[in-house]
C-alpha cells in the first residue's frame, strides 16, 4: 500500500466516524410515541400523538381501527404501524 492509499483509507474512515457521530446527535432528541386505542401506549388517539410530536419523532400506531379525522402537522412526521 502506498502513501496515497493509506491517506485515502484514513480519510474515508474519519468521514465515516464523523457521519455516524452526526447521525447519532440528530437522533438524541427524537422520541418514540406509541398510540394504542386500548390504553397501552402514550396516547389512545392518533391526533393526540400528532399534536404532541416534534420534528424527528416516530409515531407507532398499534393495530386496530381508529375512527378519526387527522390533521397532520406541516412538519414531516414518521409514522409506523405495529
Secondary structure as UniProt FT lines:
FT   HELIX           3..27
FT   TURN            28..29
FT   STRAND          32..35
FT   TURN            37..40
FT   HELIX           46..52
FT   TURN            55..56
FT   STRAND          58..61
FT   STRAND          78..81
//
